[in-house]
Amino acid sequence: RRSNRSMSIPLLRATTKLGRVSRSVKKQARNGRTIAMAATSDAKSWLQEDDRRMLHVVFRVGDLEASKNFYTKCLGMKETRSRDVPEGKYTNVFYGYDGEETNFAMELTYNYGVDSYDLGTGFGHFGVATEDVFALAKKIEQNGGKIVRPPGPVKGGTRNIAFAQDPSGYKWELIEREKLGKEPFAQVMLRVGDLQKSIDYYQDVLGMKLLRTRENPEYKYSLAFMGYGEEEDNTVIELTYNWDQSEYEKGNAYGQIAISTKDVYKSAEQIKAAGGQVVREAGPVPGIGTKVLATVDPDGWKTVLVDNEDFLNELK
């Protein structure tokens, strides 16, 4: 009996110790969940507090002079700024319909000695709004531009559209609207493999609103329009999901979209907390000093968030 009692004491101690460890693990798990919930809450709070807008889209061109002719004479844009970087062997030229402080722009990148790029199958087109598609299409042709889809009603609808093509092969949808808002640069269209995943990303990670959706069973595709404000006054992203295709080739022509943020470091934490992928950690760009971070959506389309104060200083 003494032997049995002496064996039960270590067993009791071990059981008690195991109970304490179990309670400690549970407590740590609860604390971990509490910290994670707090981080998620802070991330959502920052997403609501941050003042984001779409700044510009970056893409590569093989002929700057031909591109300038198309965007100024055919589409009526103006050059807002440019920079030549000999040590990097590239030139950037920005075009838009108004100042970059308030309006969306294009950042054309010309790499010395490279005259063509692969557009791939994932990039769709850009869009510009006009009160008269027929008149704009005529203007484009008169100035040496190319119309690849004549003006007329959209398939399955009554709204007039047309498609033009710039010297590098990028297509532009000409969208007829009864009244133009402050932003004629209407949209950037990208093809995606899972529409709901993409919508969730642009809402939860980048803080955009789902403005509208459209289904087209006849041609087997769905659209979702994402942005920071109504389409009449803001450039939006048009996500296109083709029902029979889930993967696309990126090519090397289209680059990325830039979005403003009040704090790239807080935005980086918010993106991670929301389940987004950061592919370039927050910090200054060497040689420029502007603070940025980069993230990619479920299909690999890149978005760069730019410190708004630094961005405005670039414009001075």
N, C-alpha and C positions, 0 to 999 in steps of 0.2 A: 504493500500500500504506500509506503514511503516512496518507493520507486515511481509509482504512478503519479503521486502528488508532485514529485520533483520534476517529472516530465511535463506536467500540465502548466507549470509556471512559465517556462520559456515559450511554450505554445501560446499562452495567454498574452505574454509580452509581444510576441510577433504579430498576433492578431490585432492587438491594440495599436502597434506601430503601423501596421498595414492600413488600419482605419484612419489613422491620422494622415498618412500619405495620400489615401484616397480623397479625404476631405480637402487636403491641400491642393491636389490636382484639380478637383472640381472648382475650388475657389479661384485658382489661376485661370482656368477655362472661362469662368464667369467674368473675371477681370479682363481677360483677353477679348471676350465678346463685348464688354462694356467699352473698352478702348476702341475696338473696331467700329462699334455703333457711333461713338463720339466722333471718330475720324470721318465716318460717312456723313454724319450730320453736319460737321464743319465743312466738308466738301460741297454738300448741297447748298449750304449757306453761302459759300464763296461763289458758287455758280450763279446764285440769284443776285449777289452783290456786285459781281464783276460786270463791266460795261463793254461787251464785245461787239464788234462789227467786222464784216468782211472788208479787207483792205485791198488786196490785189491777187491776181492769178499769175503764176509764173510758167512760161513755156518757151521752148527753144525754136529759133528760126535760122534759116540758112542764108537769108539775104535781107539785110537790114533796110536797104534803100527801097526794095520792092515792097517790103512790109510797111514801111512808112507811107508809101504812096497809097496802098490799100486802106490803111486805117485812117489816114487823114482825108484823102480825097474821096474814097468810096464810102466809108462809114461815118465820116465827119467828126472823128475824134481829134484831140490835140495832144501834142507831146507835153507832158508835165515835168519831166526831168530825165537826165541820163547820167551814166557814169561809165568811164572806161577804166579797166583794171589791167594794165599791160603785164604786171607780174603774174596775174592769173590767166592772161590771154583770153579775156572775154569782155564784152560790152553789154550793159543793161540800158534799155530805153523804155520809159513808161509812157503809156497812152491812156486817155480816159476822156470822159465828157465834161468833167469839171475838176476842181482842185481835189487832191488826194485827202485833204483834211476832212472832206465830207462825202466824197464819191469813190466808187470802186474804180480800179485801174488794172491795166495789163502790164506785167513786167516781161518784156521780150529779152531773151538772152541770146546773144550771138557769140559763139565760141570761135575764136580765130581759126580759119581754115576748114571749118566744118560747114558744108553747104546743104546737107539734107539729114533728115531724122526719120525714124520709124514711129508713126503715130499709134501703132498697135490696134487692138480691137476694143479695148475698154473705154478709152476716151470717146465721147460722143460728139459734142459740139458746144459752141458758145451761142449766146442769144442776144439780139438787140431789138428793142421795142421801137416801133414807128407808127405814125398815124396813117401812113399810106404805103403798104408793101409794094404796090406796083410802081410807085414813083421812086422808092429807094432802090428797087431792083434795076430800074432804068438808069438811075444815077451811077450805080456800080458798074454796069456795062459800059456806059459812056466814058468812064474813067479807067477803063482797061481791066476791070474786075471780071470775075467769072461767076455766072449764075448756074448752079447745078440742078436746081429744082425751081421751075418757073412759078411765079405767084399764082395762088389759087387757094381754094378751101382746103383745110386740113382733112386728112382721111377720117371719115366718120363724123365730121363737124361742119361748121359754116365759117369759122374764123379763117381769115386769109393768112397764109404764111408763104415763105420762099426760103431757099437755101443758097448761100453764096459760099465761095471757097477762096481762102487767101493764098498767097504765093507758096506757102509752106505746106498747104494741104489741109489746114484746119477749116472745118465747116462752121458757118454762121447761120443760125436760123433767124430770119427776119420775121418778127412777130407783130401783127397788126393789133393796135389798141386804140380804142376810141379817144382816150385821153392819156397823155403822157405824164408821169410823175417826175420826181427830181432825178431819177436814175434810169437812163435809157439802156445801160448795160444790164440786160435782163437776167441772164442765167449762165451757169456752167453745168453741162450735162455729163454725168459719169454713169457707166453701167456697173451694176452690182450683182452678186450672186445670191444674196439672201436679203430681200427688201426689209423685212422686219428687223433683222440684226442691224442693218445700216441705219434705219430710222432710230432705233434705240441708241446707237452710238452718237449720232448727231444731236439727239436730244439730251441724253444723260451725260455724255462726255464733253461735248462742245457747247451745250446749252442752247441749241437752236430750237425753233418751233416747227412743228409739222403744220404747214400752211394749207395743204390740200393733197388729195390723192386722186388718181384716175385709173380705172381699169379699162382695158381694151381687149375683150375676149376674142374678137374677130381676128386681130393680129397677134394675140397671145403675148401681151406685155402689160406691165403695171408701172405707174409713175408715182413718185412722192416728191413734193417740193418742200425743201427745208431752208429756213433763213431766220434772220434776227428781226425782221419786220415785214410788212406787207409788200407784195411783189411790185406794186406800182412805184414804190420809192426805194426799193432795195434790190441788190443783186441776190439771187437765190441759187441753191444747188438743186438741180433736177436729177434725182436718182431714178435710173431706168432698170427695171428687172424684166428680162425676157424669159418667159416661162420654160423654155426648153434649153436654157444655158446658164451655167453657174460659175464658169471661169472664163477669164479674158486675158489676152496678152497686153502688157502695159506699154511696150515700146520704150523709146527713150526721148520722146519729144515733149510730152506734157510733164510739167514739174510738180506744182503744188499750189495750194491756196493759202494765203496769209490772213490771219485774224488778229485783231487787237485784243490785249488784255491789260488790266491795271497792274498785274504782278505775275510774272512768268513762274516764279517759285511757288506761289500759292496755287497757281493753275496746274503746275506739274503734280503737286500733291493731290489736287482735286481729280485730275485725270486718272491717276493711279487708283485712288479710292473708288472711282466709278467703274473700275475694271478696264480702263483704256490702256493702250500700250504707248509708252514714251520711248521714242527711238533716238532722240537727241535731248540730253538732259538740259535743264534750264541754265543759261549762262550767256555771257557776252560773245558776240561773233568776233573772232580775231581780225584785227585791222580796221574794224568798223566800230565796235563797242556796243552796238545795239543788242539788248538781251532778248533771247529767243528760246523756244523749245519746240520740238517736233513730235508729232503723234501720227499714227496711221489708223485708218478705219479697218473694218473686217476684211476688205478687199485689197488693202495695201495702199489706198490713196492717201497721200501725205497732206497734213495740215500743219503749218507753222504758226505758233502763237507768238506775237511780237509785243514787247513792252510798248504801250501806247505813248508814253512820254518820250522814249527814245525814238520812236517812229516819227513823232512830230518834230523832234530836233533834226532828224534826217532831212526833213522838208525845208528847213530854214536855209 
